[in-house]
């Protein structure tokens, strides 16, 4: 294993070598004009960003954020549709004959308590979909995603004479719990939203501002979320012989599930099975009638996914048989979420990288990074469409000094997504607006 303090530098060297090995190409776009537009709008965009950051909203509850998006897009002259997939917003800008390009930003936050100490830090609590009050913050950068989209939307209007086609802006709810992209895709095309030729999106990463990661092929894993409930016979804790204990069954299953990964999946394949929650009982001296395990699976191909799901079923059945349960008390499974792996299109990545290299300079694309086990539902926006051509790239949002200090301390990054200390450096607001607008304009070029 490469020591984390030098891993980032190592990846930069790979990036420089791979970049220099390609034939140099250049875009025809005037990126200086785009950069000037992005930075001249910086004050407005930072204000929007800080407002959204200070007022985070959980998945399918983004009413305030979606209202901001709708208002801004309408003011720019977009045809705006609201309430798509409950809180989603679509803005359409028709500008003559040409490709249809969709740009997506997600709006929801995390159930995480903010610890950044920023003057605009979130101090809010909200009730989640189970009615439990939780602290909330933008710990994954969706506030930046939404802000970048609004900045890009304005640039695209200003530069209408420099591109032709149809631009579709999508502000999506509920990426974090999953289901937001599916909810929008199930409605928007039926309501007249044009199906895109290309789908584009960006996501925050704790890389230094100025760096990005855009590679073809698989970049993020597929994911399933499911609940397994073990049914037993409740009773008094002092007389377990008169009960059938579902907690013991669940505990047995937790250990056996891990053998699916360690003894059934190819060691060179990437797959994860995590039990994220165990819910059972309320009293010390009562054996409950049921126990629920909340599982999360990560995978890159259907074979491994099926192997995990089949293995879970077989283990559940074996435990039921071992405990002499009647069929009606066999464990039950509730499938809650499915996200397919994210696989960037090679043509689209290569085309956009021409623009990104011109904008950011050589050696700024962190090539050589393997796919991550994290998941996205971005690509689900085009599952019902005739074309599934998309590119989703990561952009650095961390202060370079913070990254350098983290590297000196032996850490790869200064902080990670979904942590209470996650923060977007304000210089990333205009810079990533610039990158996103340039990448989008590139997709309208012949």
N, C-alpha and C positions, 0 to 999 in steps of 0.2 A: 504493500500500500504506500502511495506517495503521501508524505507528511502534509497535513492540511495547510501549513504555513507557506509551503512552496507550490501547492497544487495550482493555485490561481495563476502564478507566474508560469508554471509549466504549460497550462492551457493556453496562455497568451502566446508562448513560443510556438506551440502547435498551430495556433490560428495564423500567426505571421508566415510560417512555412507553407501552410496550405493555401493561404491567400496569394503568396508570391508565385505559387506553382500554376495558377490559372492565367489564361490570357486576359490581359487588362481590357475591360470594356468600359464605356462611359455612357451615361444617360444624356438625353437631349434637353432635359429639364433645367431651367434656371433655378437652382436650389438657393442661390443667394436671396432671391426675391421671397421664397418661401420662408427662409430663416428670418428675414426682416419682418415679415408679417406675423410670424409666431412670437417673436420677442417683443414686438410693438404691442401685442395683445396680452403681454405677460401679467400686467397688474390686474386686469379683469379676470384672467384665468386663475391666478393664484387666489383671488378673493372667492371665486366659485368653489375652488378646491377646498379651501379652509372651511367654508360654510358646509359643504357636504361632509367633510371629515368630522366636523363638530356635531353633526346631526345624522349619525348612521342609522340605517334601517335594515332589518333582517329580510331574508328571502320572501318574496310575494307580499312584503309590507312596505315597499319602496314608494309610497304615495307622494311624499314630499319631494324626493329626488326625481321621480318621473315627471312631476309638475314643473320642476326647474328645467329639465331637458325639453319638455314640450314647449314651454314658453320661449326658450332660447332658439329652438329650431324654427318655430313659427315666425319669430322676429326676423330670421334670416331668409324667409321666403320658402321654406320647405313645406311640402304637403305633409301634414302631421296626422298620424293615427295613434290614439291612446287606448289604454285598457286591453292591449293585446297580450294574452297570457296573463291576465289580471292586472299587472302593473307595467307591462312592457310598452315602449314607445317606438314608433317607426317614423322616420322622416325621409321623404322622397324628393329628390331634386332631378328633374328631367332637363337634359341639356343637349338635345339633338340625337342624331344617330351614333351609336357606338356601344361598347360593352356595358353590361349591367354589373356594377361592383357594389358589394355590400360590405359595410364596415360595422363591426360589433363592439360594444362596450358593455360590461356587466355592472350592476348598480348596488348589489347587496353587500352587507357587512358580515362580521363574525360575532359570535357570542364569546367575546374575549374582553377582559378588563384592560384598558389602556394604561401603560406605565411609562410612556415616553416623556412626560413632563412638558410637552409642547404647550404654548399659550392657547392653542386652538384644539387641545386634546379633547376627546370625547369623555364626558362624565355621565353619559346616558345609560339607563337601563331600559329594557323592553321585554315584553312577554313573548316567549317563543311559541311555536305552533302547538306545544303541549300545555300552554298556559302558565309556564314557569317563568318568573322574572329573572333575567340574566343581564350582566353588563354587556355592552356592545361597543365595538369599535371597527374601523376599517383597518384590519390587520393583514389585508391581502392586496391593497392598492386599488380596489374598485372605484374609490373616490377619484383617483388619478385617471383611471381608464375613462370614466364618464367625462371628466374635465378635458382630457385630450380630445375626445370625440367632438365636444362642443367647439374647441379651438380649431380642429381640422375642418369641421363643418363650415366655419366662417371663412377659412382660407379657400376652400373649394368654391364658395360663392364669389369671393373676390377675384379668383382666377378662372372664372367661367369661360373666358375666351381662349384658355390654353388647354382645354380638354373637351371631349364630346362623349356623350353617353348618358347613363342614368346612375345616379348615386343613391344608395339606400343606407341610411343610418339606422342602426338598431341599438336601442338601450334595453338590455335584457335583465329581467329579474332572476333571482334565485339560482345563481350558479353554485353557491356554496352547498345548499342542501340537495342540489340537483333538481332537474325538472323544469327549470326556467326556459331553456332553449326548446325543449320539446313542446312546452305549453305555447310558446310563440309560433313555432313552426306549424303546429296543428291548426292555427287560426289565420296567420297573416297572409298566406298565399291564397286562401279561400276568399279573403277580403280585398284582394287586388294588389297585394304587394308583389312586384315583379320578381321572378326567380333569378338569382344572380348567376352570372358566368363565373364570378370570382368572389370569394369570401375572405376578408382580411381582419385580423385582430392583433392586439399587442397585450402583453402582461408584464407587470412589474417583476423585477428580480433584484436581489440585493447585490448586484454588480455595481461598479462605479458608474456614475452618470457619464455617458459618452460611449459606453460599450453596449453590445447587444448580442443576441444569440439567435441566429436564423439558419436552420438546417433542414434538408428534406428528409422524408421518411418518418418513421415512428418517433414521436417526441414525448408523448404522454400515454400512460397505461389506460386500459379499460377498467371499469370498476362496477361492482355490484354491492348494494347494501341490502341486507336481509336480516330479519328477526327469526330466531329459532326459539320456540316455546316448548319446554318439557312439562308434560302434564303428569301429575302423580296423585297421591291420596294424602290429604292433609291430616294432621294429628298433633297430639301433645308431644313436646320435645322429650319428655321422660319415657315415652312408650313408642319408640321408632318402629317396633315390630308390628304395630297396628297401622302404620302409614307406609306409603311408598314415596321416598324423599326425592323431589324434583331438583333440589339444590345439589345433591350428590350426583345425580344424573348429569346435570349441567356442568359440574366440575370435571367429571369424567370426560365429557365431550370436549371441553376446552383443551385438555391435554391431548386427546386423540386427534383433534382437528389439525394440530401442528404436524402430525406425521404425514398428512397429505402433502405438505410442502417438502418435508425432509426426506420422505421415502417414496413419493409417487411422482412428483414433478422432476423433470430433467434438471440436474444440478446446474446446467449452463443456461437454463431458462430463467426468466424473471417472473416471479409470482409471490404474492403476499396474502396471507390470511390473518386478519386481526380480529380479536374479540374486543370490541371497544367499550362494552358495558354489560354488566350482569345485574339483572333486576329480579329480586325475589324476596317475599316475606316482609314483615314489619315488626314482629315481636321476637324476643330472645327465646321464648319457650314454646313457639308454635312452628311446626313443620308446615309450610304453605302448600297449596294445591298445585302451584305452577311456578316455573322459573324461566325467565327469558334472557337469551343471549343476543346481543346486537353485533352482527358480523359485518366486516368490510373485506372485500376481495379485490385484488389488483392483478391484472394479467395483460398479455399482449396478443393472445390468439385464442380462438374458440375451443381448441383442443384442451388447453390448460384450464380454461374457464369451466368446461364441462367436467373435466376430471375433478376439480374442486367441488362443484355442486353435487356431482354423483357421490363423491367421497363423504360429504356432509350427510347426505341422505342415508348412505350405508351405515355410517357410524351411529346416526340417530336410531336407525332400525335395530342395530345390534344392541344398543343400550336398552331399548324398549323390550327386546326379547329377553335380555339378561335380567330385567326387573319384573318379568312375567306380567307385563301390561296387556290389557285387552286392546284390540285394534283401535277402539274409539279414544284411547288415551295415548296413542302413539304421538311422538313429537310433530308439531306443525311448523310450517315455514311461511313467512310472509315476505315476498319479494317487494322491495320498496323502490329501488333505483337501479338503472342500468345505464352506464356510459360506455360507449365504444372507444377503442384506442384512437388517439389523435395522430393522423399521418399526413404531414405536410406534402403538398404537391411539388414535385421537382421543378417543373417549368416555372411555376409561380415564384418559388423560392429563388431560383436563379435570376429571374427578371427583377425581383424586388432587391436582391442583394447588389445588383448593379447600382441602383439608386442609393441604397444605404451606404455602400462603400464610398460613393461620391460625396455623400453628406457627412458621414462620420470620419472618413479617412481610412486608410488601409490598416489592417491588424486589429480592428475594433470588434470584429465578429468572433465570438468565443467558440471556435470550432473544436470538435473533438469531445464535446460533452455528450455522454450517453443519454438515452431517453430516461426520463424520470418516472417514478412510480406514482406521482401525483396525477390527477385526472382533471379533465375539462369537459364541459358540455357544449362549447363553442361550435364544434363540428356538427352537432345535432340540428343546427339551424338549416342545414342543407340536405338532411337525410331525405325529406320528401321531395326535394327538387330534382330536376333532370340531371343537373351537374353537381358533383361534389368535389369542386376544385377549391382548395383553401390553403392559406398560410397563416400560421399563428406564431409570432416570434416574441422573444423576451427582450426587455429593455432595462438597462441599469438605472436604478433610482437612488442609490446610496451615495452619500458624500464620499468623494475619493479619499479624503483624510481618514474618515472612519474605517474605510476598507483597509487602508494601509496600516492603521493601528491594530486592526483585528488580525491581519496577516502576521504582524510582528509578535502578537500574542499567541500565534499558533492556530488561529481560527481562519477558516476560509472566508467567512462573511461576518459583518458586524452584528447582524441580526437575521432572523428568518421570518418568512411569511407565517401568519397565524399566531405569532407571539405578541405579547403586550407591548414590546419595545420596537415593533416594526414601524418604520417611518419613511416617508417619501421626501427626499431633499427637494426644496422648492425650485432649485435650478432644473430639476427634471420636468417641471411643468411645461415651460416653453420648449425645452430641448426635445422632448419626446413628442410634443405636438408637431414640431418641425419634422422629425423622422416619420411620423405617421402620415402627415400630409404628403411628403415626398414619395413614400411607398405607395400611397393611394393614387397619386397622379401618375406614377409609373405604370400602373395597371390599366390606365386609359390610353397609354401610348401604343402605337402600332409597332 
